Amino acid sequence: MYIALDLGNRGLNRAIADIQRRHQTFKNWCNGREGMEVLYELLFPNNMPITGYVSNRQRDKQNPRYAQMAIRVNAAGRDWPFPDGCAFIATGSWPTESSSPLFLINGFIETADLPVRSFEREVTAFAVHDSLQSAPGQRRIQRVNNLLTPQLLADLPPITQQTEKQLTEWTEFLRWKESLIRHKARGLRYISREWRDEQLVFSLVAQSAQALQKDRKALGRDDLVAFQVGQSKEPWVFGLPEREERRLPRLGQAGKLSEPASLPKDRQLPKDGNLPECPWPAPVFAELTVSLTEDDANDLANAEEPDALRQRILSQIPESGFLSISTAGDMSLIKRHQQALRQLQEQGGYAPYLTDYLFEAAQVSVPQRLEPVTQWANDKLNPAQKEAVVKILSAPDLCLVQGPPGTGKTTVIAEAIVQLARRGQRVLLASQAHTAVDNALDRLGHDGSLRVVRLARNERKVTEDGAAFAGQAALQRYYKALAGQTEDRLAVWKRGDEDLRLLLEWHERAAFVLHDEKELSARRGQLETDFASARSQTTQTQQAYDAACAMLDEDKAKRQRLHSIQALLHGKAETLHGDLRYVDEPARNLAQGLASWGLLVFSAISDGTKS
């Protein structure tokens, strides 16, 4: 594929400057070289193979002379001065009628590194740097085996043509909406204004009482602004100007309207040589009271010189003109919508193919996996809200969260912001209404991981909820959040220190207890040894005692038997009692001795018998 840079394209220079502003690493990488040349060489290294995804950006259905094409280069595996997941689309054109076309790059678009899309075709080719004009003395490159062929263009889905109709219809709708706003614009023509009884009174003129009442009703209870006569398309009938001045005199609401009547004879219509005369033959006249704005009313109530302030307020209001409702907000919104449609038609921005899945949901890239959330910032989310947050975190292109009022969409947005910030990403929260942004910011709470800055063209429109994130207050809130987070962490450390102190005290007491326990254990061992010795001695003593008791019992028995024999011998007893086995031999000896002396008076004692 033969390629070159369109060096004279201003949009290309702006795109490169924007990329360098967002990516400081790339700016440093350039090191003074032209940014477009550096990015050009990074994406398309000369005479080296590249892999990319081409898509058709053609709007015209007819066969054009120049094919509008884009190529998204896959830079995986290269030395890359951009974050992971960052890719670039090179946009440009090439002549379809040429037999050896050159792809002329006219822009670079930052996008996400995604798999091939349904409207893209993957191609692999050698990138050859070429130019429209050859340098003097340099031989022109022979463009052979060119990737750029009519067949390539025919194979690419005409995605831009598929959305051209929808974009055209949206453009026509915005034009109709703008014309409707201009058609519905109403204004009351006044010819003078004055202070009367602490109120502003405007003298009105109109073609008829019916027209006056109709215009007054159209103004409703909205705050009014004062237009100069020259700001209206017509000097007597209000016509919304093409561009409303930013600093028109602001007033409060319209009050009581007097009964319309014919123009008094003492009142004359203003005459100006630059203005045509009043076209109404019989104009009607009425007076309308108008309140002040809240700020002016407060200033007047607290003014040290109220008369001077009244004069200043009155001098800011044109002497004659129109009272109407400001349409600056509505017209500004339409202008922003029109600008967004132009960007969609150009397929530019950070989501270059946004139109395709805005009008055809099937074109949206489906996430490869759902990003899990390990810790929720808001633990009160219901399952549906948690599912929505996970889808926001996982969506490669965009995620549409839809739901009736009160279902927690703002809460989901706040949680998604916190989760994205915790992943190291930056978040831009935008809305057409200041209140919507401020409500979402108010749900963020004091999270030290968030550094939120509220931006607004008119800071007076920032609500109280958003004011905490604007200007100096944003820094104060951030520091307060950091302080709170730091205090929470310090509280944990303090609790740890207290627990450590208690543990050290317990350890010290436990050391004393352990020392006492060791001493007691030693004493117990000694006592157990002494007890065992005493028990052994007691056993021996008991045995000796038992033996002595046995001998004593035996002696007592012998003594009793001897006493019994003695009693028998002395005639004190007639019989012997007890066991005489142990006195048998002594008794026999005694009996023999008595018998020899002739003293035996009763029969002999037999062995083991009782008499």
SVG drawing of the C-alpha trace seen along z (x, -y; Angstrom):
<svg xmlns="http://www.w3.org/2000/svg" viewBox="-60 -66 79 156">
<polyline fill="none" stroke="black" stroke-width="0.4" points="0.0,0.0 1.5,-3.3 0.8,-6.1 1.7,-9.8 0.8,-12.6 -1.4,-15.6 1.0,-18.1 -1.1,-21.1 -4.2,-19.8 -4.8,-22.1 -7.1,-19.5 -4.2,-17.1 -2.0,-19.6 -4.8,-20.2 -5.3,-16.5 -1.6,-16.0 -1.6,-18.9 -4.5,-17.5 -2.9,-14.0 0.3,-15.6 -1.8,-17.5 -3.4,-14.4 -0.3,-12.1 2.7,-13.8 4.8,-10.6 4.2,-10.9 5.2,-14.6 8.4,-13.7 8.9,-10.8 8.8,-13.4 11.8,-15.2 11.4,-18.3 10.4,-16.4 7.1,-17.0 4.4,-15.1 2.6,-14.0 5.9,-12.6 6.6,-10.6 3.0,-9.2 3.1,-8.4 6.3,-6.4 5.0,-4.6 1.8,-3.5 3.3,-2.9 7.0,-2.0 8.4,-2.4 8.8,0.9 7.6,2.9 4.5,5.2 1.5,3.8 -1.8,5.3 -4.9,3.1 -8.6,2.8 -10.0,0.7 -13.4,-0.8 -15.4,-2.8 -16.1,-6.4 -17.8,-7.3 -21.0,-9.3 -21.9,-9.6 -23.7,-6.5 -22.5,-7.1 -19.1,-5.9 -16.8,-8.7 -13.5,-9.9 -11.9,-9.7 -12.6,-6.9 -12.8,-8.1 -11.3,-5.3 -10.0,-4.8 -7.5,-2.2 -7.2,-1.3 -3.6,-0.1 -2.9,2.7 0.3,1.6 0.5,4.7 4.1,5.7 5.6,2.4 7.5,-0.1 4.5,-2.2 4.4,-5.6 0.7,-5.3 -1.3,-3.5 -2.4,0.1 -5.6,0.3 -5.0,-2.9 -5.1,-2.8 -5.3,-5.3 -7.3,-5.5 -5.7,-7.1 -8.3,-8.8 -7.7,-9.8 -8.6,-9.3 -7.3,-7.8 -8.2,-8.3 -10.4,-5.4 -9.6,-6.1 -5.9,-5.8 -4.2,-2.4 -1.7,-3.0 -3.4,-5.0 -1.8,-6.6 -3.5,-6.8 -3.3,-10.4 -3.7,-10.7 -5.6,-13.8 -6.3,-13.0 -5.6,-10.8 -8.3,-9.8 -7.6,-8.2 -9.7,-5.2 -9.7,-1.9 -7.8,1.1 -10.7,3.5 -11.2,6.7 -12.2,6.3 -15.7,4.7 -18.5,5.9 -17.9,3.0 -14.1,3.4 -11.9,5.7 -8.6,7.0 -5.7,6.4 -2.0,7.1 0.4,5.2 3.7,3.5 3.6,-0.2 5.6,-2.2 6.1,-5.9 5.5,-7.8 4.5,-11.4 2.3,-13.2 5.4,-14.9 8.8,-13.5 11.8,-15.4 14.2,-16.7 16.5,-13.9 14.6,-11.3 13.1,-8.4 9.3,-7.9 8.3,-4.7 6.7,-2.1 3.5,-1.2 3.0,2.5 0.8,5.0 -1.2,2.2 -3.7,3.0 -5.9,0.1 -8.2,1.5 -11.8,1.0 -12.5,4.5 -11.3,3.5 -13.7,0.6 -16.6,2.8 -16.0,5.3 -16.2,2.7 -19.7,2.0 -20.8,-1.6 -21.4,-2.3 -21.5,-6.1 -24.1,-5.8 -26.2,-3.6 -26.4,-6.4 -26.6,-9.4 -30.3,-9.2 -30.8,-9.2 -28.4,-12.1 -30.2,-14.1 -33.5,-13.5 -32.1,-14.7 -30.7,-17.8 -34.1,-18.6 -35.7,-18.0 -33.4,-20.5 -34.1,-23.1 -37.8,-22.6 -37.3,-22.9 -35.4,-26.1 -38.1,-27.6 -40.8,-26.5 -39.0,-28.4 -38.7,-31.5 -42.4,-31.2 -43.6,-30.8 -41.4,-33.7 -43.6,-36.6 -42.8,-40.0 -44.6,-43.0 -43.7,-46.4 -43.1,-49.0 -42.5,-52.7 -41.3,-53.8 -40.4,-52.4 -40.3,-54.0 -40.2,-53.3 -43.6,-53.7 -44.3,-52.7 -41.2,-50.5 -42.2,-48.7 -41.0,-48.8 -43.9,-49.8 -43.7,-49.4 -46.0,-51.3 -47.1,-48.9 -48.6,-49.4 -50.2,-46.8 -52.3,-46.6 -55.3,-45.5 -56.4,-44.4 -56.7,-40.8 -53.1,-40.8 -51.9,-42.4 -53.6,-39.8 -52.4,-36.9 -48.8,-38.1 -49.0,-38.6 -50.4,-35.1 -47.6,-33.7 -45.0,-35.1 -46.5,-33.1 -44.6,-33.3 -41.1,-33.0 -38.4,-35.6 -38.3,-38.4 -35.5,-40.1 -35.5,-43.5 -34.6,-43.7 -33.7,-46.9 -35.9,-47.8 -33.1,-47.2 -32.6,-43.7 -36.0,-42.6 -36.5,-41.8 -39.4,-44.2 -39.6,-47.5 -43.2,-47.1 -43.8,-43.3 -41.3,-41.2 -39.2,-38.9 -36.5,-36.7 -33.0,-37.8 -30.7,-35.4 -28.4,-35.6 -29.4,-36.7 -27.1,-39.0 -25.5,-37.3 -25.9,-40.3 -29.5,-41.3 -31.1,-43.1 -32.7,-40.5 -36.0,-41.1 -38.3,-39.1 -41.8,-37.9 -44.5,-39.9 -47.2,-41.1 -50.5,-42.8 -51.6,-44.1 -53.9,-47.1 -57.0,-47.1 -56.0,-47.9 -57.4,-51.3 -56.9,-53.7 -53.6,-55.6 -54.0,-58.7 -53.8,-62.0 -51.0,-63.1 -48.9,-60.0 -47.0,-60.1 -45.4,-57.1 -41.6,-57.4 -40.3,-58.9 -37.0,-57.9 -35.8,-58.8 -34.2,-55.4 -37.5,-53.6 -40.7,-53.4 -43.8,-54.9 -46.3,-52.7 -48.3,-50.7 -51.4,-50.4 -54.0,-53.0 -55.5,-52.7 -53.0,-51.2 -54.1,-50.3 -52.2,-51.2 -51.7,-49.3 -49.3,-49.3 -47.5,-46.2 -45.7,-45.8 -42.6,-43.6 -40.7,-42.3 -37.0,-42.5 -34.7,-39.5 -33.9,-37.9 -30.4,-39.3 -31.5,-42.9 -34.3,-42.6 -31.8,-41.6 -29.3,-44.3 -32.1,-46.9 -33.2,-45.7 -29.7,-46.0 -28.6,-49.1 -27.3,-52.1 -28.4,-54.4 -31.5,-52.7 -32.3,-55.7 -29.0,-55.4 -29.4,-51.7 -32.9,-52.1 -31.5,-54.6 -28.7,-52.2 -31.2,-49.4 -33.5,-51.6 -30.6,-52.8 -29.7,-49.3 -33.1,-48.8 -33.6,-50.3 -35.9,-53.3 -38.1,-51.5 -38.1,-48.0 -39.6,-44.6 -40.3,-42.5 -39.8,-38.8 -38.5,-35.5 -34.9,-34.6 -34.5,-31.7 -30.7,-31.7 -30.8,-28.3 -33.0,-26.6 -31.1,-28.0 -27.8,-27.2 -29.0,-23.6 -30.0,-23.4 -26.6,-24.7 -24.9,-22.1 -27.0,-19.4 -26.2,-20.7 -22.5,-20.7 -22.8,-17.1 -24.5,-16.0 -21.7,-17.6 -19.1,-15.6 -21.2,-12.4 -21.2,-13.0 -17.5,-13.4 -17.1,-10.2 -14.6,-11.9 -14.1,-12.3 -13.0,-9.6 -15.8,-7.3 -15.3,-7.6 -18.1,-5.1 -20.6,-6.4 -23.3,-6.9 -23.4,-3.3 -24.5,-2.0 -26.5,-5.1 -28.8,-4.2 -28.2,-0.4 -27.7,1.1 -26.5,4.4 -23.2,2.6 -22.2,2.0 -19.2,4.0 -20.1,6.6 -17.7,6.8 -15.5,9.9 -15.9,10.2 -17.7,8.3 -15.5,6.4 -16.1,7.5 -16.5,5.1 -14.7,6.3 -15.7,3.4 -18.8,1.1 -18.6,-2.5 -22.3,-2.5 -23.4,0.7 -27.1,-0.2 -27.2,0.5 -29.9,3.0 -29.0,5.8 -30.3,4.0 -28.1,0.9 -25.1,3.1 -25.6,4.8 -25.8,1.4 -22.5,0.3 -20.8,3.5 -22.0,3.0 -20.7,-0.6 -17.3,0.6 -17.2,3.4 -18.7,1.6 -16.0,1.1 -17.9,-1.7 -20.8,-3.1 -23.5,-2.0 -27.0,-3.3 -28.7,-3.3 -32.4,-3.8 -35.1,-3.9 -38.1,-5.9 -37.5,-8.7 -36.7,-7.6 -35.1,-4.3 -31.6,-5.4 -29.8,-6.3 -28.0,-9.2 -26.8,-6.8 -25.6,-4.4 -23.6,-7.2 -22.0,-8.2 -21.0,-4.6 -19.6,-4.2 -17.5,-7.3 -16.0,-6.0 -15.2,-2.6 -13.6,-4.1 -11.5,-6.4 -10.4,-3.5 -9.2,-1.8 -7.0,-4.8 -9.3,-6.3 -10.4,-9.9 -14.1,-10.6 -15.8,-13.5 -19.4,-13.9 -21.5,-16.1 -25.1,-17.0 -27.2,-19.7 -28.6,-20.6 -26.5,-22.0 -28.8,-20.3 -28.1,-16.8 -24.4,-17.2 -24.6,-18.7 -27.0,-15.9 -24.5,-13.2 -21.6,-15.0 -23.5,-15.3 -23.9,-11.5 -20.1,-11.0 -19.6,-11.7 -16.2,-12.4 -14.0,-9.8 -10.3,-10.6 -9.7,-8.7 -11.7,-11.3 -10.5,-14.8 -13.5,-16.4 -13.6,-19.8 -16.9,-21.3 -16.6,-23.4 -19.3,-25.7 -19.3,-28.6 -21.6,-30.5 -20.7,-29.6 -23.9,-31.4 -25.9,-28.5 -24.1,-26.0 -26.4,-24.8 -25.6,-24.5 -24.8,-20.8 -22.3,-21.5 -20.8,-24.7 -18.8,-22.4 -16.9,-21.1 -16.2,-24.5 -13.2,-26.7 -11.4,-26.9 -14.2,-24.9 -13.2,-21.8 -9.7,-21.9 -11.0,-22.4 -13.4,-19.4 -10.6,-17.3 -8.4,-18.1 -11.3,-17.5 -11.9,-14.1 -8.2,-13.3 -8.2,-14.4 -11.2,-12.2 -9.7,-9.3 -6.4,-9.9 -8.2,-10.2 -9.9,-6.9 -6.6,-5.2 -5.0,-6.9 -7.9,-5.7 -7.1,-2.1 -3.5,-2.6 -4.4,-4.1 -6.6,-1.1 -3.6,1.1 -1.3,-0.9 -3.8,-0.6 -4.1,3.1 -0.3,3.4 0.0,1.5 -2.5,3.8 -0.7,6.8 2.7,5.5 1.1,5.0 -0.3,8.5 3.0,9.9 4.8,8.2 2.3,9.7 2.5,13.0 6.3,12.9 5.9,12.6 3.4,15.3 5.6,17.5 8.5,16.9 6.3,17.8 5.0,20.8 8.6,22.1 9.4,21.6 6.3,23.4 7.0,26.1 10.5,26.5 9.0,26.5 6.4,29.0 9.1,31.3 10.9,31.2 7.7,31.7 6.8,34.7 10.2,36.2 9.8,35.5 6.3,36.9 7.5,40.1 10.3,40.5 7.8,39.9 5.4,42.3 8.1,45.0 9.0,44.3 5.4,44.4 5.0,47.8 8.0,49.2 6.8,47.8 3.4,49.2 4.8,52.6 6.9,52.4 3.9,51.3 1.8,54.1 4.5,56.6 4.8,55.2 1.0,55.3 1.0,58.9 3.7,59.8 1.7,57.8 -1.5,59.7 0.4,63.0 1.9,62.0 -1.5,61.1 -2.9,64.4 -0.1,66.3 -0.5,64.2 -4.2,65.0 -3.6,68.7 -1.0,68.6 -3.3,66.7 -6.0,69.4 -3.6,72.2 -2.5,70.3 -6.1,69.9 -6.7,73.5 -3.7,74.5 -4.7,72.4 -8.2,73.8 -9.7,70.6 -11.0,72.1 -12.4,75.4 -11.6,75.5 -9.2,74.0 -10.3,71.8 -8.7,70.9 -6.3,72.5 -3.7,74.4 -1.6,75.4 1.1,73.0 1.3,74.2 1.2,77.9 4.8,78.7 5.1,76.5 1.9,78.1 3.2,81.6 6.4,80.8 4.5,79.3 2.1,82.3 5.0,84.7 6.6,82.8 3.4,82.7 2.7,86.3 6.1,87.3 5.2,85.4 1.8,87.0 -0.1,83.8 -2.0,84.5 -5.7,84.2 -7.4,84.6 -6.8,86.4 -4.0,85.6 -4.4,83.1 -4.4,84.5 -3.0,82.7 -5.3,80.1 -8.1,80.8 -10.0,78.6 -10.9,79.7"/>
</svg>
